[in-house]
């Protein structure tokens, strides 16, 4: 600092260059060296055995890359310090994102392996490796003997078409996301699907490993059980983004909340794809409703739904804006083969909907006599039906969303082609047409305390209204509290 000719910019550049860091992505195997094994020691002087060989080799590769610093989770986090563990796990995505190089070690891929070996590696099955290859800008894959995978000596394997194509096929993640991933709430259901078949040694880690991907920071509470960990993650996604696609799953319900799955494997299957009309068809159908649907009723429904708030959680209870249809009859029609777990099939009749069937492990109260329990088929409210941007697009995490939509004005329409009132009426009729299309429904059972619980089914429940023109009269808009 005493040299007048040494500018601050040059000092800053030198410091930044000096502290560039290499990160390791690997699968823990056997005895990995911990902090107390290497602290204040020269690792190259330690007995090269077990995980120490991997650590020494990793550091040598980092030095060969011209880097002075290297980081590996096993020994760069004090595993016995809960505060440090929590801070580190919440920071790891950013560390990998800002690293100069991430070295991915495939311990089970032999020397000179051909294309396809990466897809068969156990590394690709682990939960923590998802953010470890999505976050970095520069990665290089190394084989069992620390030679480069496919003998690719390029500086960045994210620029290798062959390797990225193999990684895309193996993970189901689009190559564009692999190369330039952006964390956040957008496309939440797809991101959950990426991690759905991953495994972690500690059950809660399957949720903790996704915090950075969604740009979320939450307490790390080992011992809370995986359902609670996953539940806290999912409630944060739904509450902050308003994206209800995280509620689209089939499987066992969570003890955290019945609208959430017990296991992330429930997101493995792609979301149900329903038939829908093109926008020109929707407009044509909407025009045909002008003489059959009262304009004031259509506008009233549009305004009511436009003012609906996003779903939110409070004390593990989901407050879900939805369109409700009361179940009027249900008949048990049978169950599966004797050698399989008992699954009951029910014929369901609901007010205003076509009859349908559901299959579930739960025994439902039969409507053979009057009963106090109420069942509803509900359609979770999706702002996309308004033909406007949804909450996830408007308010991705990281932006100040508090109160932004509470006093949001009605959309301003162009008056060049037709009067604003007529355009608003058209929007309202188009909404009615969209509400008349098939939808993925939830079956809810009312509890003694007045709240509801979701009845998990073995497959998606696809429902549809009988008469589109009657929608403004019979739609029951509610915010239900679900346990």
Helices and strands as residue ranges (DSSP letters): H 8-18, E 21-25, H 35-38, G 43-45, H 51-64, E 69-71, H 73-76, H 82-98, E 101-105, H 117-120, G 122-125, H 129-134, E 139-142, G 149-151, G 157-159, H 161-171, H 175-179, H 188-195, H 205-208, H 226-241, G 244-247, G 264-267, H 279-288, H 295-306, E 312-314, E 317-335, E 344-350, E 356-360, E 375-380, G 383-386, H 391-394, H 420-435, E 439-446, E 452-454, E 461-463, G 468-470, H 471-474, E 476-482
